[in-house]
Amino acid sequence: MTSVVPFHNVAKSGAIVVGSGLAGLTAACQLISHDIPVHLLERSAKPGGNSIKASSGINGAPTKYQPVSDDSFYSDTVASAGKAMSSMTTQREKLISTLTNKSSASISWLVDTKGVDLSKVAQLGGHTHPRTHRGVGQNPPGFAIISTLLKSLKESPLFHLRTACTVTKVLQTGGRVTGVEFTYPDGGKEEIHGPVIFAAGGFAGDAEGMLATYRPDLAGYPSTNDPRPGMQTLLTAVGGQLIDMDMVQVHPTGFIDPEKPLLPLKFLAAEVIRGEGGILLMNGKRFVNELDTREKVTNAIVTMPSNSTYPRQWSVQVVLDEGVYNAAKSHIDFYIWKGLIRKSKIADLDTNALGSIQQYAAVAAGEVPDPFGRAFFANWKLTDPTPQSVVYVGNVTPVLHFTMGGVVINEKSEVLREGEEKIEGLWAAGEITGGVHGGNRLGGSSLLECVVFGRIAGDQCAEYIQKSKPQ
Ligand SMILES: Cc1cc2nc3c(=O)[nH]c(=O)nc-3n(C[C@H](O)[C@H](O)[C@H](O)COP(=O)(O)OP(=O)(O)OC[C@H]3O[C@@H](n4cnc5c(N)ncnc54)[C@H](O)[C@@H]3O)c2cc1C
């Protein structure tokens, strides 16, 4: 069954957005702000993608909650991108300056225009300043942002959401993208015509497909991402280029559920736990600056022997005191409720733990320097640890978390062919794109990339539609 919605019925008035994560919803909001109807296609039964699970927050500097002048966001991002900066340097620099320069306006758009609470700011690994925003309430930031944007979109008569339909092809006429083909679970097929914003997410949940192709060495790692295939191939089929496809972020801390320790889909142990002062122990000993980049923390873990081959996992403990617990209470209470963190005493941990925690308490109190170079201890309050001191403990292991690689875009979110020529009628935003983060994404910068480049894509696509309307 193929039913075709004629091009002129959609293109003159509307745009197609593929994917209902933060990038897709942001683009849709922006299109609607220009009075452009949006047809949003989503393969899952429920909207929100991996974005709805985001738990640490979104970066921005300066903002009304982080007013200190902060010029280092750009340089932190370049430093984190690492060696990748040596290729396509100018293009990467433009993407990174767009990301960081528009971060302030993005937070203000979410807070002041959309009404999302992002009033709490924390410092995550690899950042030289606190700049990751989340709300004070119970809802994690991903859920808070996605539910607010969805609610506002659903109030608009211009918003048309179709769930449980998978885009299978991008349609092109004379080098210009003119729509997409999509299928329903019953095998039904349709086309819808118009300019397209692709926001179908990354491929960290595509263990058997794109991950196996680009990073066979990571086969067998558990993942925090929904299991689904990567969609970059739909864009290369119309001329899009790929970049950094082997750059996969392994997050150092996914929870090992004591009830289902070998389940490959893991719950993320949010970076905010370490950001608020928590530490990592292996055999009761600290082994790394917990606020170092994810890559460095992960490398410090995986160079040690693993304790399971499928999934490939290591046994690390994340340990917090009451101060950290109180600062991240909404997160930790949720993890306790899920059985992923337990309230305990230092005496119940590995025999090395007491000495390690005593040393960390002295470091946090400024009595001695940290042997691992950690300089930020946030809300760690325990000054005199004893075997009876209360701690909160969970078992964690590295997990596949984010794919830095994807389709090449420019700072206008246009998808580029070889030679940096744009593909007319096609934009992309969010994790499906590559180049913004280089070799390592900073925590909080993915939600930011969705908002920054999703808004740009929405604006650009709206302008394209308005220009192509008969005068
Ligand atoms: C557990 C977890 C916690 C995280 N925490 C943070 C955080 O605190 N801060 C941060 O910055 N980042 C965080 N991230 C990363 C961040 O959430 C994602 O990178 C980002 O949300 C990706 O957004 P997106 O819109 O590009 O893709 P997604 O949110 O994944 O949305 C893509 C959507 O496209 C749909 N789709 C895919 N293929 C098709 C198709 N063919 N047809 C139709 N629809 C399709 C998918 O079903 C999905 O709904 C986290 C990720 C995870 C998994």
The ligand as a Tripos MOL2 file, in Angstrom:
@<TRIPOS>MOLECULE
LIG
   53    58     1     0     0
SMALL
NO_CHARGES

@<TRIPOS>ATOM
      1 C1         20.6430    7.7220   29.5630 C.3       1 LIG1
      2 C2         21.1460    8.9190   28.8320 C.ar      1 LIG1
      3 C3         21.4430   10.0860   29.5270 C.ar      1 LIG1
      4 C4         21.9230   11.2120   28.8640 C.ar      1 LIG1
      5 N1         22.1490   12.3580   29.5700 N.ar      1 LIG1
      6 C5         22.5380   13.4740   28.9090 C.ar      1 LIG1
      7 C6         22.6620   14.7110   29.5930 C.ar      1 LIG1
      8 O1         22.3970   14.8140   30.7900 O.2       1 LIG1
      9 N2         23.0740   15.7870   28.8760 N.ar      1 LIG1
     10 C7         23.3400   15.7360   27.5330 C.ar      1 LIG1
     11 O2         23.6930   16.7520   26.9430 O.2       1 LIG1
     12 N3         23.2010   14.5660   26.8660 N.ar      1 LIG1
     13 C8         22.7950   13.4500   27.5050 C.ar      1 LIG1
     14 N4         22.6230   12.2770   26.8230 N.ar      1 LIG1
     15 C9         22.7960   12.2730   25.3720 C.3       1 LIG1
     16 C10        21.5840   12.9240   24.7500 C.3       1 LIG1
     17 O3         20.4310   12.5950   25.4590 O.3       1 LIG1
     18 C11        21.3960   12.4950   23.3130 C.3       1 LIG1
     19 O4         22.5830   12.5400   22.6090 O.3       1 LIG1
     20 C12        20.4440   13.4400   22.6370 C.3       1 LIG1
     21 O5         19.2810   13.5170   23.4100 O.3       1 LIG1
     22 C13        20.1280   12.9920   21.2440 C.3       1 LIG1
     23 O6         19.0060   13.7010   20.8260 O.3       1 LIG1
     24 P1         18.4860   13.5220   19.3510 P.3       1 LIG1
     25 O7         17.2620   14.3540   19.2490 O.co2     1 LIG1
     26 O8         19.5790   13.7400   18.4000 O.co2     1 LIG1
     27 O9         18.1350   11.9640   19.2650 O.3       1 LIG1
     28 P2         17.1090   11.0970   20.1250 P.3       1 LIG1
     29 O10        16.6740   11.7700   21.3490 O.co2     1 LIG1
     30 O11        17.6900    9.7440   20.2640 O.co2     1 LIG1
     31 O12        15.8510   11.0660   19.1780 O.3       1 LIG1
     32 C14        15.9070   10.4640   17.9040 C.3       1 LIG1
     33 C15        14.5070    9.9880   17.5760 C.3       1 LIG1
     34 O13        14.4630    9.5970   16.2020 O.3       1 LIG1
     35 C16        13.6810    8.4330   16.0930 C.3       1 LIG1
     36 N5         14.0610    7.7340   14.8770 N.ar      1 LIG1
     37 C17        15.2160    7.0740   14.6300 C.ar      1 LIG1
     38 N6         15.1950    6.5630   13.3780 N.ar      1 LIG1
     39 C18        14.0050    6.9250   12.8350 C.ar      1 LIG1
     40 C19        13.4060    6.6960   11.5750 C.ar      1 LIG1
     41 N7         14.0300    6.0020   10.6040 N.pl3     1 LIG1
     42 N8         12.1480    7.1560   11.3580 N.ar      1 LIG1
     43 C20        11.4990    7.8700   12.3230 C.ar      1 LIG1
     44 N9         12.0320    8.1260   13.5450 N.ar      1 LIG1
     45 C21        13.2760    7.6640   13.7780 C.ar      1 LIG1
     46 C22        14.0280    7.6460   17.3520 C.3       1 LIG1
     47 O14        13.0490    6.6660   17.6490 O.3       1 LIG1
     48 C23        14.1000    8.7620   18.3850 C.3       1 LIG1
     49 O15        12.8680    8.9930   19.0080 O.3       1 LIG1
     50 C24        22.1430   11.1490   27.4680 C.ar      1 LIG1
     51 C25        21.8590    9.9670   26.7600 C.ar      1 LIG1
     52 C26        21.3610    8.8630   27.4310 C.ar      1 LIG1
     53 C27        21.0600    7.6210   26.6630 C.3       1 LIG1
@<TRIPOS>BOND
     1     1     2 1
     2     2     3 ar
     3     2    52 ar
     4     3     4 ar
     5     4     5 ar
     6     4    50 ar
     7     5     6 ar
     8     6     7 ar
     9     6    13 1
    10     7     8 2
    11     7     9 ar
    12     9    10 ar
    13    10    11 2
    14    10    12 ar
    15    12    13 ar
    16    13    14 ar
    17    14    15 1
    18    14    50 ar
    19    15    16 1
    20    16    17 1
    21    16    18 1
    22    18    19 1
    23    18    20 1
    24    20    21 1
    25    20    22 1
    26    22    23 1
    27    23    24 1
    28    24    25 2
    29    24    26 1
    30    24    27 1
    31    27    28 1
    32    28    29 2
    33    28    30 1
    34    28    31 1
    35    31    32 1
    36    32    33 1
    37    33    34 1
    38    33    48 1
    39    34    35 1
    40    35    36 1
    41    35    46 1
    42    36    37 ar
    43    36    45 ar
    44    37    38 ar
    45    38    39 ar
    46    39    40 ar
    47    39    45 ar
    48    40    41 1
    49    40    42 ar
    50    42    43 ar
    51    43    44 ar
    52    44    45 ar
    53    46    47 1
    54    46    48 1
    55    48    49 1
    56    50    51 ar
    57    51    52 ar
    58    52    53 1
@<TRIPOS>SUBSTRUCTURE
     1 LIG1         1 GROUP 0 **** ****
